[in-house]
Amino acid sequence: MCLSVFLFIIENMKWGIIDVGGGMRDIFGTGVLDACLEKQIQFDYAIGVSAGSANLASFLSCQKGRNKRFYTQYAKRKEYMSLSNWIHKKNYLDLDYIYGTLANSNGEDPMDYETFAKDPTEFEVVCTDASTGKPVYFSKEDMPLDQYDILKASSCMPIVCQPYPIYDALYFDGGISDPIPVGRALQKGCDKVVVILTRPKEEKRNPKKDNLTSKILRKTYRNSGNSLSQRAYVYNESLERIQEMEKENKVCILAPDTIGNMKTLTMDENCLEDLYQQGQKQIQKLMEFMQRKTFHIVT
């Protein structure tokens, strides 16, 4: 009788994390990432969309609590977002104030750039090329000290902001063209992916909500307007994809149970704190996911 010898080999896996953004709702992602810092959880690859890019930048600079201050304190200032900004600067959100005046090395709440630069995690930011409507992926090398333009561009919401220039091109919010960049994470070789959503896990986007904005945007940036009109469909397809991948233990979806009345630019202290705490509580689910090992059986 032959005896089979079973050798269990733990795979050397590449772990990725995605933060999809969502304006003020992404204080949820800040809660998740602050909890990761507390538990000293690291990833091999991180990709951020819109506000998610700034969340991940602070995560890689190991500055627990920093992004929460942006959501709960600085966002109340008229310099951050206001009708006055729109009247005088044609930008409701002053991205130069948020990711420049506040965040630069001589700013009020600077990013620890030295720690960020030394972190070995591969970091990417999704932006949308205003002229083509296609996603563009920038890396850590595109974000030198005190030049956080890729964060500004990825968070540049159409209509309420003018497109942001990087090099010789103009860019809008990355969520227009690649709202859940799981395909990019897989393309970069990730075996396991953690996805931070800022809507309940089963909630799909309603295409009708983008109709007016996309129609207005088409007048000046036709291709971006077309991409915006398709955003909900792309989001919903990606959502279905990660839900299937979660069943296969390849993806861990972290999402709030409820977002209350939170909209993209809502300033409600109670809602913000509730979302942050919901994010903090996701750490148990994340740790359980990361502790599940994948084995090969060799006979």
C-alpha positions as CSV (number, residue, x, y, z in Angstrom):
1,M,0.0,0.0,0.0
2,C,1.4,3.3,-1.0
3,L,1.5,6.1,1.5
4,S,0.9,9.6,0.2
5,V,2.9,12.4,1.7
6,F,1.1,15.7,1.8
7,L,3.2,18.8,1.7
8,F,1.3,22.0,2.4
9,I,3.1,25.0,0.9
10,I,1.8,28.5,1.7
11,E,1.8,30.6,-1.5
12,N,3.9,33.7,-1.7
13,M,1.1,36.0,-2.4
14,K,1.0,39.7,-3.4
15,W,-1.5,41.6,-1.4
16,G,-3.3,44.7,-2.8
17,I,-5.6,47.3,-1.4
18,I,-8.1,49.6,-3.2
19,D,-9.7,52.7,-1.8
20,V,-12.4,53.8,-4.2
21,G,-13.0,57.3,-2.7
22,G,-16.4,58.9,-2.5
23,G,-15.8,62.4,-1.2
24,M,-16.7,62.9,2.4
25,R,-18.1,59.3,2.6
26,D,-14.5,58.1,2.4
27,I,-13.9,59.0,6.0
28,F,-15.0,55.3,6.2
29,G,-11.8,54.4,4.4
30,T,-9.8,56.5,6.8
31,G,-11.3,54.5,9.7
32,V,-10.2,51.2,8.0
33,L,-6.7,52.4,7.2
34,D,-6.2,53.9,10.7
35,A,-7.1,50.6,12.2
36,C,-4.6,48.9,9.8
37,L,-1.9,51.2,11.1
38,E,-2.8,50.3,14.7
39,K,-2.5,46.6,13.8
40,Q,0.6,47.2,11.7
41,I,-1.0,45.7,8.6
42,Q,0.9,46.3,5.4
43,F,0.2,45.7,1.7
44,D,2.4,45.1,-1.4
45,Y,0.3,47.3,-3.7
46,A,-2.1,50.2,-3.0
47,I,-4.3,52.0,-5.5
48,G,-6.5,55.0,-4.7
49,V,-9.3,56.7,-6.5
50,S,-10.2,60.3,-5.7
51,A,-10.3,60.8,-1.9
52,G,-9.0,57.3,-1.6
53,S,-5.7,58.3,-3.1
54,A,-5.1,60.8,-0.3
55,N,-6.3,58.3,2.3
56,L,-3.7,55.8,1.1
57,A,-0.9,58.4,0.9
58,S,-1.4,59.2,4.6
59,F,-1.6,55.4,5.3
60,L,1.8,54.9,3.6
61,S,3.2,57.9,5.6
62,C,2.0,56.1,8.8
63,Q,0.1,59.2,9.9
64,K,-2.8,57.8,11.9
65,G,-5.6,60.4,12.4
66,R,-4.2,62.8,9.8
67,N,-6.9,62.2,7.2
68,K,-9.6,62.3,9.7
69,R,-8.7,65.9,10.5
70,F,-9.1,66.8,6.9
71,Y,-12.7,65.3,6.9
72,T,-13.8,66.6,10.3
73,Q,-11.9,69.9,10.7
74,Y,-10.4,71.4,7.6
75,A,-13.4,70.6,5.4
76,K,-15.4,73.1,7.4
77,R,-13.3,76.0,6.2
78,K,-14.4,78.1,3.3
79,E,-10.9,77.8,1.9
80,Y,-11.5,74.1,1.5
81,M,-14.9,74.1,-0.2
82,S,-17.4,76.9,-0.6
83,L,-19.4,79.0,-2.9
84,S,-16.8,81.7,-2.5
85,N,-14.2,79.4,-4.0
86,W,-16.5,78.8,-7.0
87,I,-17.1,82.5,-7.5
88,H,-13.4,83.6,-7.3
89,K,-11.6,80.5,-8.5
90,K,-14.2,78.5,-10.5
91,N,-13.5,75.6,-8.2
92,Y,-15.9,74.7,-5.4
93,L,-13.1,72.5,-3.9
94,D,-9.8,74.3,-3.7
95,L,-7.5,71.3,-4.4
96,D,-4.4,73.5,-4.1
97,Y,-5.4,74.5,-0.6
98,I,-6.2,70.9,0.4
99,Y,-3.2,69.1,-1.1
100,G,-0.9,72.1,-1.1
101,T,-1.4,74.8,1.6
102,L,-2.4,72.3,4.2
103,A,-0.3,69.3,3.1
104,N,3.0,70.7,2.0
105,S,6.1,70.4,4.2
106,N,5.6,74.0,5.4
107,G,1.8,73.5,5.7
108,E,-0.5,73.3,8.7
109,D,-0.7,69.5,8.5
110,P,2.2,68.2,6.3
111,M,2.5,64.7,5.0
112,D,5.5,62.8,6.3
113,Y,7.0,62.5,2.9
114,E,10.2,60.8,4.0
115,T,8.2,57.9,5.5
116,F,5.9,57.8,2.4
117,A,8.9,57.7,0.0
118,K,10.7,55.0,2.0
119,D,7.6,52.7,2.2
120,P,8.1,49.7,-0.1
121,T,4.4,49.5,-1.1
122,E,3.8,50.0,-4.8
123,F,1.5,53.0,-4.9
124,E,-0.8,54.1,-7.8
125,V,-3.4,56.8,-8.3
126,V,-6.2,56.7,-10.8
127,C,-7.0,59.9,-12.8
128,T,-9.2,60.5,-15.9
129,D,-7.7,62.1,-18.9
130,A,-10.1,65.0,-19.6
131,S,-9.6,64.8,-23.4
132,T,-9.9,61.0,-23.8
133,G,-12.1,60.1,-20.9
134,K,-9.7,57.1,-20.2
135,P,-8.0,56.2,-17.0
136,V,-4.4,57.1,-16.4
137,Y,-2.4,55.5,-13.6
138,F,0.2,57.6,-11.9
139,S,2.9,56.1,-9.5
140,K,4.8,57.3,-6.5
141,E,7.5,58.6,-8.8
142,D,5.0,61.1,-10.1
143,M,4.5,62.6,-6.7
144,P,7.7,64.3,-5.5
145,L,7.9,66.3,-2.3
146,D,5.3,69.1,-2.1
147,Q,4.0,68.3,-5.6
148,Y,0.9,66.3,-4.9
149,D,-0.8,67.1,-8.2
150,I,-1.8,63.5,-8.8
151,L,-3.9,63.6,-5.6
152,K,-5.5,66.8,-6.7
153,A,-6.3,65.5,-10.2
154,S,-7.7,62.2,-8.9
155,S,-10.0,64.2,-6.6
156,C,-11.0,66.8,-9.3
157,M,-14.8,66.4,-9.5
158,P,-16.2,67.6,-12.9
159,I,-18.4,70.6,-13.0
160,V,-17.6,71.7,-9.4
161,C,-13.9,71.8,-10.3
162,Q,-11.9,72.8,-13.4
163,P,-9.8,69.9,-14.8
164,Y,-6.4,69.8,-13.1
165,P,-3.1,70.0,-15.1
166,I,-0.3,67.4,-14.9
167,Y,2.5,67.7,-17.3
168,D,0.9,68.7,-20.6
169,A,-2.6,67.2,-20.0
170,L,-5.7,67.9,-18.0
171,Y,-7.4,65.4,-15.6
172,F,-10.6,64.8,-13.8
173,D,-11.6,62.5,-10.9
174,G,-10.4,58.9,-11.4
175,G,-13.8,57.6,-10.5
176,I,-15.2,58.7,-13.8
177,S,-13.2,56.1,-15.8
178,D,-12.2,53.4,-13.3
179,P,-14.3,53.6,-10.2
180,I,-13.2,50.2,-8.7
181,P,-9.8,49.5,-10.2
182,V,-9.7,45.8,-9.4
183,G,-8.7,45.0,-13.0
184,R,-5.6,47.2,-12.5
185,A,-4.7,45.5,-9.2
186,L,-4.9,42.1,-10.9
187,Q,-2.9,43.4,-13.8
188,K,-0.2,44.4,-11.4
189,G,0.0,40.9,-10.1
190,C,-2.1,41.0,-6.9
191,D,-3.3,37.6,-5.7
192,K,-5.5,38.9,-2.9
193,V,-7.2,42.3,-2.9
194,V,-8.9,44.3,-0.2
195,V,-11.5,46.7,-1.6
196,I,-12.7,49.6,0.5
197,L,-16.2,50.8,-0.7
198,T,-18.0,53.8,0.6
199,R,-21.5,52.6,-0.2
200,P,-23.2,49.5,1.3
201,K,-21.8,46.3,-0.3
202,E,-24.9,45.5,-2.3
203,E,-25.8,49.0,-3.4
204,K,-25.4,49.7,-7.1
205,R,-25.0,53.1,-8.6
206,N,-28.1,54.6,-10.4
207,P,-27.1,55.7,-13.9
208,K,-29.7,58.4,-13.9
209,K,-27.8,60.4,-11.3
210,D,-25.0,61.1,-13.7
211,N,-27.3,62.2,-16.6
212,L,-27.3,66.0,-16.0
213,T,-23.6,66.2,-15.0
214,S,-22.5,64.1,-18.0
215,K,-24.6,66.2,-20.4
216,I,-23.0,69.4,-19.1
217,L,-19.5,68.0,-19.2
218,R,-19.9,66.8,-22.8
219,K,-20.1,70.5,-23.9
220,T,-16.5,71.0,-23.1
221,Y,-15.0,67.6,-22.6
222,R,-17.0,65.2,-24.8
223,N,-15.1,62.0,-24.1
224,S,-15.1,62.6,-20.3
225,G,-18.8,63.3,-20.5
226,N,-19.3,60.0,-22.3
227,S,-17.3,58.2,-19.7
228,L,-19.2,59.8,-16.9
229,S,-22.5,58.7,-18.5
230,Q,-21.2,55.1,-18.3
231,R,-19.7,55.3,-14.8
232,A,-22.6,53.6,-13.1
233,Y,-22.5,50.7,-15.5
234,V,-18.7,50.3,-15.1
235,Y,-19.1,50.5,-11.3
236,N,-21.9,48.0,-11.2
237,E,-20.0,45.5,-13.4
238,S,-16.9,45.9,-11.2
239,L,-19.0,45.4,-8.1
240,E,-20.4,42.2,-9.4
241,R,-16.9,41.1,-10.2
242,I,-15.5,41.6,-6.8
243,Q,-18.5,40.1,-5.2
244,E,-17.8,36.9,-7.2
245,M,-14.1,37.1,-6.3
246,E,-15.0,37.4,-2.6
247,K,-16.8,34.1,-2.8
248,E,-13.5,32.6,-4.1
249,N,-11.6,34.1,-1.2
250,K,-9.6,36.3,-3.6
251,V,-11.2,39.6,-2.5
252,C,-12.3,41.1,0.8
253,I,-14.9,43.8,0.5
254,L,-15.0,46.3,3.3
255,A,-18.1,48.5,3.1
256,P,-20.4,50.5,5.5
257,D,-23.6,48.9,6.6
258,T,-25.3,52.3,6.1
259,I,-24.2,55.8,5.0
260,G,-27.3,57.6,6.3
261,N,-28.0,60.7,4.4
262,M,-24.4,61.2,3.4
263,K,-23.8,62.6,-0.1
264,T,-20.4,63.2,-1.7
265,L,-19.9,66.6,-0.1
266,T,-22.1,66.3,2.9
267,M,-20.7,67.9,6.1
268,D,-22.5,66.2,9.0
269,E,-20.4,65.6,12.1
270,N,-22.5,62.7,13.4
271,C,-22.6,61.0,10.1
272,L,-18.9,61.5,9.6
273,E,-18.0,60.0,13.0
274,D,-20.4,57.1,12.5
275,L,-18.7,56.2,9.2
276,Y,-15.3,56.5,10.7
277,Q,-16.2,54.1,13.5
278,Q,-17.8,51.7,11.0
279,G,-14.5,51.7,9.2
280,Q,-12.6,51.0,12.4
281,K,-14.8,48.0,13.1
282,Q,-13.9,46.4,9.7
283,I,-10.5,45.4,11.0
284,Q,-11.7,42.1,12.4
285,K,-13.1,41.0,9.0
286,L,-9.9,42.1,7.3
287,M,-7.6,40.2,9.7
288,E,-9.7,37.1,9.3
289,F,-9.4,37.4,5.5
290,M,-5.6,37.8,5.7
291,Q,-5.2,34.9,8.0
292,R,-6.9,32.5,5.6
293,K,-4.1,30.7,3.8
294,T,-4.1,29.2,0.4
295,F,-2.3,25.8,0.1
296,H,-1.1,23.6,-2.6
297,I,-1.3,19.8,-1.9
298,V,1.7,17.9,-3.3
299,T,1.5,14.1,-3.2
